[in-house]
Amino acid sequence: MSNDAGLILNLNLLPGGTGKGSWRVSERDPDWFISHHHYLELAELAERGKFQALFLADTPVWTEPYWHHPWRALAPFIALTTIAAHTSHLGLIGTASTSYNDPYNLARHVSSLDLVSDGRAAWNFVVTAGDQTARNFSQPAAYSKPERYARAAEFVEAVVRLWEAWEPDAILGDKATGQYVRPGGVQPAAFAGEWLQVAGEPLVPPSPQGRPLLVQAGASEAGIALAARYADAVYTHQTEIEGGIAYRKLLRQRAADTGRDPDTIKLLPGFYVVVGDTEEAARAKHRAQDEATPDAVKVGFFTRQLGLPPGALKIDEPIPFDLINANELSRSAASSLDGLLDKAASDRLTVREVLALRKNGSQHVSVIGTAEQIADTITAWYRAGAADGFNLHIGSSPDGLRDIVDHVVPLLQTRGVFHVDYEHSTLRGNYGLPEHRLSRRSPAPV
Ligand SMILES: Cc1cc2nc3c(=O)[nH]c(=O)nc-3n(C[C@H](O)[C@H](O)[C@H](O)COP(=O)(O)O)c2cc1C
């Protein structure tokens, strides 16, 4: 059970909003949504609402539905660096793939953001599915899921070694002797795995929060094992409170099994909200966004969620179950489909009929209603121990976020579950995580 004011709110910034058609009904110009001005406006709003962090997802591939809505054009750590310069407390969580990066460069980018933001950075590590993405990185096809996770385990360990290579007092800056860094104050990463090898010392010294936070998204056994060992926070799909309670319990137990304090791993499910003065007003807003979203976009996203190649789903035809590779399907996404796929198979539902059965069209817990209804659900999940906080998805922007900041946040503060102001300057502090002790330097299993 959680019962203090420690609720965590991240803004999951998807350009234009989660409602893929919302840009068409917005008063904003279309090109605003892919500019950094959009990011900055939302970041400043989120900070006004005392959100602990802004979260940027990322997949380095252009996919077919992008023809119809604003997409994640900006590289996350570049966008976050700009945001860092315009905010003072908001945490900055960027996604980057362990399949298509290199640990040395990635560690350097994230810890540079951590340093320039005075300790507000986090890396959301994802393993990234799909052959289309692989072909952007000199690979004809994606690694299999076990291979992706094997590489991810090495990648994260290598990054952590690089982040922990600096002793806290390593920089002497002794003008008299001319000694800038204490000999031995920075250690080589000395990581030698099957997939990745990193020999030397990192260039970036630690920030005020010690090292950046690690966030994880992926719910298969391999994903949970990595989260339990390394993640400070886990982003997941949950649609029902019971599922949240069970998953949080599992993660905390698995973290404890690795010798960690379970309070140091935070579960943050996605949560889709549309706020209205009345429930009907909120439903009308959602309807307007939904009707402005072409079928091609809805089908395109569902195609990706099922791990199918572009074009594999047709809106008025049944799902081609024989094409779905169960081993490649995201565990987290699959669990959010509940019994929907079973029903689709037994009743031979068309894709349109399956999508219509999804509550509020979202793969996350969702409330389309008044600020009170939204605050009630957030409070209930938090108090029941189903979540430590949420990665909030807003239907349209900036109005969807403004509604939350002006109407939902004050209710959460009055109810005593959400902080009234930032009490720390670092993301680690604002997430309620203990200060990080540097220089672990204990050998970790590879
Ligand atoms: C909530 C959630 C968000 C994700 N976001 C991204 C993302 O932004 N970029 C990406 O490449 N993969 C993303 N993934 C995919 C995961 O990295 C992984 O490939 C997928 O979940 C399959 O692994 P699993 O079965 O362990 O869940 C996300 C997964 C989840 C569950």
PDBQT file of the ligand as one rigid body, heavy atoms in Angstrom, charges set to zero:
ROOT
HETATM    1  C1  LIG A 501       5.019   0.391 -22.326  1.00  0.00    +0.000 C 
HETATM    2  C2  LIG A 501       6.044   0.067 -23.401  1.00  0.00    +0.000 A 
HETATM    3  C3  LIG A 501       6.641   1.086 -24.113  1.00  0.00    +0.000 A 
HETATM    4  C4  LIG A 501       7.595   0.798 -25.097  1.00  0.00    +0.000 A 
HETATM    5  N1  LIG A 501       8.173   1.822 -25.783  1.00  0.00    +0.000 NA
HETATM    6  C5  LIG A 501       9.097   1.552 -26.732  1.00  0.00    +0.000 A 
HETATM    7  C6  LIG A 501       9.751   2.604 -27.453  1.00  0.00    +0.000 A 
HETATM    8  O1  LIG A 501       9.515   3.781 -27.227  1.00  0.00    +0.000 OA
HETATM    9  N2  LIG A 501      10.649   2.264 -28.408  1.00  0.00    +0.000 N 
HETATM   10  C7  LIG A 501      10.951   0.961 -28.699  1.00  0.00    +0.000 A 
HETATM   11  O2  LIG A 501      11.778   0.742 -29.571  1.00  0.00    +0.000 OA
HETATM   12  N3  LIG A 501      10.368  -0.056 -28.029  1.00  0.00    +0.000 NA
HETATM   13  C8  LIG A 501       9.458   0.202 -27.070  1.00  0.00    +0.000 A 
HETATM   14  N4  LIG A 501       8.860  -0.834 -26.384  1.00  0.00    +0.000 N 
HETATM   15  C9  LIG A 501       9.149  -2.219 -26.807  1.00  0.00    +0.000 C 
HETATM   16  C10 LIG A 501      10.067  -3.001 -25.889  1.00  0.00    +0.000 C 
HETATM   17  O3  LIG A 501      11.373  -2.517 -25.897  1.00  0.00    +0.000 OA
HETATM   18  C11 LIG A 501      10.099  -4.473 -26.331  1.00  0.00    +0.000 C 
HETATM   19  O4  LIG A 501      10.632  -4.582 -27.646  1.00  0.00    +0.000 OA
HETATM   20  C12 LIG A 501       8.732  -5.099 -26.346  1.00  0.00    +0.000 C 
HETATM   21  O5  LIG A 501       7.967  -4.696 -25.241  1.00  0.00    +0.000 OA
HETATM   22  C13 LIG A 501       8.849  -6.632 -26.366  1.00  0.00    +0.000 C 
HETATM   23  O6  LIG A 501       9.399  -7.107 -25.179  1.00  0.00    +0.000 OA
HETATM   24  P1  LIG A 501       8.539  -7.719 -23.987  1.00  0.00    +0.000 P 
HETATM   25  O7  LIG A 501       7.872  -8.948 -24.494  1.00  0.00    +0.000 OA
HETATM   26  O8  LIG A 501       9.570  -7.965 -22.924  1.00  0.00    +0.000 OA
HETATM   27  O9  LIG A 501       7.502  -6.689 -23.572  1.00  0.00    +0.000 OA
HETATM   28  C14 LIG A 501       7.928  -0.545 -25.379  1.00  0.00    +0.000 A 
HETATM   29  C15 LIG A 501       7.336  -1.566 -24.637  1.00  0.00    +0.000 A 
HETATM   30  C16 LIG A 501       6.412  -1.264 -23.652  1.00  0.00    +0.000 A 
HETATM   31  C17 LIG A 501       5.829  -2.391 -22.866  1.00  0.00    +0.000 C 
ENDROOT
TORSDOF 0
